[in-house]
Amino acid sequence: MNKLDARGLSCPEPVIMIQKAMSGQEASYEMLVDNSTAKENVTRYAEHQGYSVEVQTQGGDYLLVMKK
């Protein structure tokens, strides 16, 4: 599983990070983000790529678990 930390980054940087990571075609990814805009945009992108997305809250952060 590829784990990414996009806390502190504003859009579109988290989406660009997951886009580059997904070029490796792995079955699952985890990404930490710290704002709802990044959560929504990364979720939308991952779902468009055929991944299911589970969102978990960790303190003030969001953990996005994406699986094919």
Jmol script that loads the backbone (N, CA, C; Angstrom):
load data "model"
ATOM      1  N   MET A   1       0.843  -1.183   0.000  1.00  0.00           N
ATOM      2  CA  MET A   1       0.000   0.000   0.000  1.00  0.00           C
ATOM      3  C   MET A   1       0.884   1.240   0.000  1.00  0.00           C
ATOM      4  N   ASN A   2       0.577   2.155  -0.867  1.00  0.00           N
ATOM      5  CA  ASN A   2       1.327   3.402  -0.991  1.00  0.00           C
ATOM      6  C   ASN A   2       0.724   4.421  -0.030  1.00  0.00           C
ATOM      7  N   LYS A   3       1.543   4.984   0.884  1.00  0.00           N
ATOM      8  CA  LYS A   3       1.057   5.952   1.870  1.00  0.00           C
ATOM      9  C   LYS A   3       1.611   7.329   1.548  1.00  0.00           C
ATOM     10  N   LEU A   4       0.703   8.307   1.482  1.00  0.00           N
ATOM     11  CA  LEU A   4       1.069   9.674   1.136  1.00  0.00           C
ATOM     12  C   LEU A   4       0.606  10.630   2.220  1.00  0.00           C
ATOM     13  N   ASP A   5       1.388  11.655   2.466  1.00  0.00           N
ATOM     14  CA  ASP A   5       1.040  12.668   3.451  1.00  0.00           C
ATOM     15  C   ASP A   5       0.945  14.018   2.746  1.00  0.00           C
ATOM     16  N   ALA A   6      -0.279  14.520   2.601  1.00  0.00           N
ATOM     17  CA  ALA A   6      -0.494  15.792   1.905  1.00  0.00           C
ATOM     18  C   ALA A   6      -0.953  16.881   2.873  1.00  0.00           C
ATOM     19  N   ARG A   7      -0.705  16.668   4.167  1.00  0.00           N
ATOM     20  CA  ARG A   7      -1.078  17.698   5.133  1.00  0.00           C
ATOM     21  C   ARG A   7      -0.250  18.953   4.887  1.00  0.00           C
ATOM     22  N   GLY A   8      -0.896  20.092   5.007  1.00  0.00           N
ATOM     23  CA  GLY A   8      -0.221  21.357   4.794  1.00  0.00           C
ATOM     24  C   GLY A   8      -0.216  21.816   3.340  1.00  0.00           C
ATOM     25  N   LEU A   9      -0.703  20.972   2.451  1.00  0.00           N
ATOM     26  CA  LEU A   9      -0.739  21.330   1.026  1.00  0.00           C
ATOM     27  C   LEU A   9      -2.149  21.775   0.647  1.00  0.00           C
ATOM     28  N   SER A  10      -2.231  22.771  -0.213  1.00  0.00           N
ATOM     29  CA  SER A  10      -3.542  23.209  -0.684  1.00  0.00           C
ATOM     30  C   SER A  10      -3.750  22.709  -2.114  1.00  0.00           C
ATOM     31  N   CYS A  11      -5.014  22.589  -2.487  1.00  0.00           N
ATOM     32  CA  CYS A  11      -5.330  22.086  -3.824  1.00  0.00           C
ATOM     33  C   CYS A  11      -4.784  23.041  -4.872  1.00  0.00           C
ATOM     34  N   PRO A  12      -4.295  22.486  -5.958  1.00  0.00           N
ATOM     35  CA  PRO A  12      -4.465  21.115  -6.436  1.00  0.00           C
ATOM     36  C   PRO A  12      -3.324  20.162  -6.058  1.00  0.00           C
ATOM     37  N   GLU A  13      -2.414  20.560  -5.175  1.00  0.00           N
ATOM     38  CA  GLU A  13      -1.248  19.727  -4.869  1.00  0.00           C
ATOM     39  C   GLU A  13      -1.578  18.307  -4.404  1.00  0.00           C
ATOM     40  N   PRO A  14      -2.548  18.091  -3.489  1.00  0.00           N
ATOM     41  CA  PRO A  14      -2.865  16.709  -3.099  1.00  0.00           C
ATOM     42  C   PRO A  14      -3.376  15.863  -4.270  1.00  0.00           C
ATOM     43  N   VAL A  15      -4.149  16.480  -5.155  1.00  0.00           N
ATOM     44  CA  VAL A  15      -4.657  15.741  -6.325  1.00  0.00           C
ATOM     45  C   VAL A  15      -3.498  15.371  -7.255  1.00  0.00           C
ATOM     46  N   ILE A  16      -2.572  16.271  -7.438  1.00  0.00           N
ATOM     47  CA  ILE A  16      -1.397  15.984  -8.276  1.00  0.00           C
ATOM     48  C   ILE A  16      -0.574  14.864  -7.654  1.00  0.00           C
ATOM     49  N   MET A  17      -0.435  14.873  -6.316  1.00  0.00           N
ATOM     50  CA  MET A  17       0.305  13.801  -5.628  1.00  0.00           C
ATOM     51  C   MET A  17      -0.331  12.437  -5.876  1.00  0.00           C
ATOM     52  N   ILE A  18      -1.661  12.348  -5.718  1.00  0.00           N
ATOM     53  CA  ILE A  18      -2.318  11.053  -5.900  1.00  0.00           C
ATOM     54  C   ILE A  18      -2.319  10.651  -7.363  1.00  0.00           C
ATOM     55  N   GLN A  19      -2.413  11.623  -8.261  1.00  0.00           N
ATOM     56  CA  GLN A  19      -2.365  11.319  -9.692  1.00  0.00           C
ATOM     57  C   GLN A  19      -1.023  10.683 -10.047  1.00  0.00           C
ATOM     58  N   LYS A  20       0.071  11.255  -9.563  1.00  0.00           N
ATOM     59  CA  LYS A  20       1.400  10.689  -9.825  1.00  0.00           C
ATOM     60  C   LYS A  20       1.546   9.314  -9.197  1.00  0.00           C
ATOM     61  N   ALA A  21       1.055   9.169  -7.962  1.00  0.00           N
ATOM     62  CA  ALA A  21       1.153   7.874  -7.281  1.00  0.00           C
ATOM     63  C   ALA A  21       0.354   6.805  -8.021  1.00  0.00           C
ATOM     64  N   MET A  22      -0.829   7.168  -8.503  1.00  0.00           N
ATOM     65  CA  MET A  22      -1.687   6.189  -9.175  1.00  0.00           C
ATOM     66  C   MET A  22      -1.158   5.783 -10.543  1.00  0.00           C
ATOM     67  N   SER A  23      -0.168   6.470 -11.049  1.00  0.00           N
ATOM     68  CA  SER A  23       0.433   6.030 -12.309  1.00  0.00           C
ATOM     69  C   SER A  23       1.141   4.692 -12.108  1.00  0.00           C
ATOM     70  N   GLY A  24       1.431   4.336 -10.854  1.00  0.00           N
ATOM     71  CA  GLY A  24       2.031   3.041 -10.539  1.00  0.00           C
ATOM     72  C   GLY A  24       1.036   1.899 -10.535  1.00  0.00           C
ATOM     73  N   GLN A  25      -0.259   2.215 -10.636  1.00  0.00           N
ATOM     74  CA  GLN A  25      -1.326   1.223 -10.768  1.00  0.00           C
ATOM     75  C   GLN A  25      -1.390   0.238  -9.602  1.00  0.00           C
ATOM     76  N   GLU A  26      -1.107   0.688  -8.383  1.00  0.00           N
ATOM     77  CA  GLU A  26      -1.231  -0.191  -7.223  1.00  0.00           C
ATOM     78  C   GLU A  26      -2.699  -0.394  -6.873  1.00  0.00           C
ATOM     79  N   ALA A  27      -2.991  -1.416  -6.078  1.00  0.00           N
ATOM     80  CA  ALA A  27      -4.372  -1.744  -5.738  1.00  0.00           C
ATOM     81  C   ALA A  27      -4.926  -0.870  -4.622  1.00  0.00           C
ATOM     82  N   SER A  28      -4.033  -0.256  -3.824  1.00  0.00           N
ATOM     83  CA  SER A  28      -4.537   0.566  -2.726  1.00  0.00           C
ATOM     84  C   SER A  28      -3.560   1.682  -2.373  1.00  0.00           C
ATOM     85  N   TYR A  29      -4.138   2.744  -1.834  1.00  0.00           N
ATOM     86  CA  TYR A  29      -3.377   3.919  -1.423  1.00  0.00           C
ATOM     87  C   TYR A  29      -3.987   4.478  -0.153  1.00  0.00           C
ATOM     88  N   GLU A  30      -3.165   5.126   0.662  1.00  0.00           N
ATOM     89  CA  GLU A  30      -3.642   5.894   1.803  1.00  0.00           C
ATOM     90  C   GLU A  30      -3.079   7.297   1.677  1.00  0.00           C
ATOM     91  N   MET A  31      -3.917   8.285   1.967  1.00  0.00           N
ATOM     92  CA  MET A  31      -3.440   9.664   1.921  1.00  0.00           C
ATOM     93  C   MET A  31      -4.000  10.419   3.114  1.00  0.00           C
ATOM     94  N   LEU A  32      -3.134  11.142   3.808  1.00  0.00           N
ATOM     95  CA  LEU A  32      -3.534  12.030   4.882  1.00  0.00           C
ATOM     96  C   LEU A  32      -3.676  13.440   4.326  1.00  0.00           C
ATOM     97  N   VAL A  33      -4.812  14.072   4.586  1.00  0.00           N
ATOM     98  CA  VAL A  33      -5.027  15.471   4.216  1.00  0.00           C
ATOM     99  C   VAL A  33      -5.575  16.193   5.439  1.00  0.00           C
ATOM    100  N   ASP A  34      -5.440  17.518   5.455  1.00  0.00           N
ATOM    101  CA  ASP A  34      -5.867  18.260   6.636  1.00  0.00           C
ATOM    102  C   ASP A  34      -6.969  19.286   6.368  1.00  0.00           C
ATOM    103  N   ASN A  35      -7.613  19.171   5.198  1.00  0.00           N
ATOM    104  CA  ASN A  35      -8.724  20.091   4.933  1.00  0.00           C
ATOM    105  C   ASN A  35      -9.781  19.407   4.077  1.00  0.00           C
ATOM    106  N   SER A  36     -11.015  19.889   4.221  1.00  0.00           N
ATOM    107  CA  SER A  36     -12.127  19.223   3.542  1.00  0.00           C
ATOM    108  C   SER A  36     -12.086  19.385   2.023  1.00  0.00           C
ATOM    109  N   THR A  37     -11.522  20.476   1.530  1.00  0.00           N
ATOM    110  CA  THR A  37     -11.426  20.670   0.078  1.00  0.00           C
ATOM    111  C   THR A  37     -10.533  19.598  -0.536  1.00  0.00           C
ATOM    112  N   ALA A  38      -9.382  19.360   0.064  1.00  0.00           N
ATOM    113  CA  ALA A  38      -8.482  18.309  -0.427  1.00  0.00           C
ATOM    114  C   ALA A  38      -9.150  16.950  -0.320  1.00  0.00           C
ATOM    115  N   LYS A  39      -9.855  16.693   0.783  1.00  0.00           N
ATOM    116  CA  LYS A  39     -10.561  15.417   0.962  1.00  0.00           C
ATOM    117  C   LYS A  39     -11.551  15.198  -0.174  1.00  0.00           C
ATOM    118  N   GLU A  40     -12.340  16.216  -0.478  1.00  0.00           N
ATOM    119  CA  GLU A  40     -13.350  16.085  -1.530  1.00  0.00           C
ATOM    120  C   GLU A  40     -12.714  15.923  -2.909  1.00  0.00           C
ATOM    121  N   ASN A  41     -11.700  16.705  -3.216  1.00  0.00           N
ATOM    122  CA  ASN A  41     -11.078  16.644  -4.539  1.00  0.00           C
ATOM    123  C   ASN A  41     -10.324  15.337  -4.770  1.00  0.00           C
ATOM    124  N   VAL A  42      -9.588  14.863  -3.764  1.00  0.00           N
ATOM    125  CA  VAL A  42      -8.862  13.592  -3.901  1.00  0.00           C
ATOM    126  C   VAL A  42      -9.857  12.445  -4.007  1.00  0.00           C
ATOM    127  N   THR A  43     -10.919  12.488  -3.206  1.00  0.00           N
ATOM    128  CA  THR A  43     -11.948  11.446  -3.275  1.00  0.00           C
ATOM    129  C   THR A  43     -12.569  11.397  -4.661  1.00  0.00           C
ATOM    130  N   ARG A  44     -12.918  12.544  -5.194  1.00  0.00           N
ATOM    131  CA  ARG A  44     -13.521  12.614  -6.532  1.00  0.00           C
ATOM    132  C   ARG A  44     -12.572  12.045  -7.584  1.00  0.00           C
ATOM    133  N   TYR A  45     -11.296  12.425  -7.509  1.00  0.00           N
ATOM    134  CA  TYR A  45     -10.324  11.934  -8.484  1.00  0.00           C
ATOM    135  C   TYR A  45     -10.173  10.416  -8.379  1.00  0.00           C
ATOM    136  N   ALA A  46     -10.021   9.909  -7.162  1.00  0.00           N
ATOM    137  CA  ALA A  46      -9.824   8.463  -6.972  1.00  0.00           C
ATOM    138  C   ALA A  46     -11.036   7.671  -7.470  1.00  0.00           C
ATOM    139  N   GLU A  47     -12.223   8.137  -7.158  1.00  0.00           N
ATOM    140  CA  GLU A  47     -13.429   7.442  -7.628  1.00  0.00           C
ATOM    141  C   GLU A  47     -13.513   7.461  -9.152  1.00  0.00           C
ATOM    142  N   HIS A  48     -13.098   8.552  -9.756  1.00  0.00           N
ATOM    143  CA  HIS A  48     -13.085   8.639 -11.213  1.00  0.00           C
ATOM    144  C   HIS A  48     -12.095   7.639 -11.815  1.00  0.00           C
ATOM    145  N   GLN A  49     -11.060   7.289 -11.051  1.00  0.00           N
ATOM    146  CA  GLN A  49     -10.069   6.313 -11.508  1.00  0.00           C
ATOM    147  C   GLN A  49     -10.468   4.868 -11.175  1.00  0.00           C
ATOM    148  N   GLY A  50     -11.643   4.680 -10.588  1.00  0.00           N
ATOM    149  CA  GLY A  50     -12.149   3.340 -10.318  1.00  0.00           C
ATOM    150  C   GLY A  50     -11.855   2.823  -8.923  1.00  0.00           C
ATOM    151  N   TYR A  51     -11.443   3.680  -8.008  1.00  0.00           N
ATOM    152  CA  TYR A  51     -11.154   3.276  -6.633  1.00  0.00           C
ATOM    153  C   TYR A  51     -12.354   3.573  -5.743  1.00  0.00           C
ATOM    154  N   SER A  52     -12.571   2.707  -4.755  1.00  0.00           N
ATOM    155  CA  SER A  52     -13.539   3.040  -3.711  1.00  0.00           C
ATOM    156  C   SER A  52     -12.763   3.777  -2.629  1.00  0.00           C
ATOM    157  N   VAL A  53     -13.401   4.730  -1.983  1.00  0.00           N
ATOM    158  CA  VAL A  53     -12.713   5.577  -1.010  1.00  0.00           C
ATOM    159  C   VAL A  53     -13.433   5.509   0.328  1.00  0.00           C
ATOM    160  N   GLU A  54     -12.672   5.209   1.365  1.00  0.00           N
ATOM    161  CA  GLU A  54     -13.183   5.243   2.735  1.00  0.00           C
ATOM    162  C   GLU A  54     -12.491   6.405   3.428  1.00  0.00           C
ATOM    163  N   VAL A  55     -13.266   7.257   4.079  1.00  0.00           N
ATOM    164  CA  VAL A  55     -12.714   8.422   4.771  1.00  0.00           C
ATOM    165  C   VAL A  55     -12.797   8.185   6.275  1.00  0.00           C
ATOM    166  N   GLN A  56     -11.654   8.320   6.935  1.00  0.00           N
ATOM    167  CA  GLN A  56     -11.592   8.205   8.391  1.00  0.00           C
ATOM    168  C   GLN A  56     -11.055   9.514   8.941  1.00  0.00           C
ATOM    169  N   THR A  57     -11.579   9.932  10.079  1.00  0.00           N
ATOM    170  CA  THR A  57     -11.057  11.143  10.701  1.00  0.00           C
ATOM    171  C   THR A  57     -10.034  10.750  11.759  1.00  0.00           C
ATOM    172  N   GLN A  58      -8.938  11.504  11.802  1.00  0.00           N
ATOM    173  CA  GLN A  58      -7.880  11.286  12.781  1.00  0.00           C
ATOM    174  C   GLN A  58      -7.522  12.643  13.373  1.00  0.00           C
ATOM    175  N   GLY A  59      -8.139  12.962  14.506  1.00  0.00           N
ATOM    176  CA  GLY A  59      -7.948  14.288  15.062  1.00  0.00           C
ATOM    177  C   GLY A  59      -8.563  15.310  14.120  1.00  0.00           C
ATOM    178  N   GLY A  60      -7.775  16.265  13.660  1.00  0.00           N
ATOM    179  CA  GLY A  60      -8.258  17.248  12.694  1.00  0.00           C
ATOM    180  C   GLY A  60      -7.950  16.874  11.265  1.00  0.00           C
ATOM    181  N   ASP A  61      -7.389  15.692  11.046  1.00  0.00           N
ATOM    182  CA  ASP A  61      -6.994  15.254   9.711  1.00  0.00           C
ATOM    183  C   ASP A  61      -7.959  14.206   9.166  1.00  0.00           C
ATOM    184  N   TYR A  62      -7.873  13.969   7.877  1.00  0.00           N
ATOM    185  CA  TYR A  62      -8.656  12.930   7.213  1.00  0.00           C
ATOM    186  C   TYR A  62      -7.701  11.899   6.628  1.00  0.00           C
ATOM    187  N   LEU A  63      -7.986  10.620   6.866  1.00  0.00           N
ATOM    188  CA  LEU A  63      -7.243   9.545   6.242  1.00  0.00           C
ATOM    189  C   LEU A  63      -8.137   8.978   5.143  1.00  0.00           C
ATOM    190  N   LEU A  64      -7.664   9.069   3.912  1.00  0.00           N
ATOM    191  CA  LEU A  64      -8.402   8.537   2.765  1.00  0.00           C
ATOM    192  C   LEU A  64      -7.794   7.193   2.397  1.00  0.00           C
ATOM    193  N   VAL A  65      -8.609   6.140   2.464  1.00  0.00           N
ATOM    194  CA  VAL A  65      -8.161   4.803   2.094  1.00  0.00           C
ATOM    195  C   VAL A  65      -8.823   4.465   0.780  1.00  0.00           C
ATOM    196  N   MET A  66      -8.003   4.303  -0.255  1.00  0.00           N
ATOM    197  CA  MET A  66      -8.503   4.069  -1.617  1.00  0.00           C
ATOM    198  C   MET A  66      -8.123   2.671  -2.068  1.00  0.00           C
ATOM    199  N   LYS A  67      -9.125   1.907  -2.517  1.00  0.00           N
ATOM    200  CA  LYS A  67      -8.895   0.520  -2.947  1.00  0.00           C
ATOM    201  C   LYS A  67      -9.607   0.254  -4.253  1.00  0.00           C
ATOM    202  N   LYS A  68      -8.971  -0.571  -5.074  1.00  0.00           N
ATOM    203  CA  LYS A  68      -9.584  -1.005  -6.344  1.00  0.00           C
ATOM    204  C   LYS A  68     -10.485  -2.172  -6.060  1.00  0.00           C
TER     205      LYS A  68
END
end "model"
wireframe off; spacefill off
backbone 0.3
color backbone group
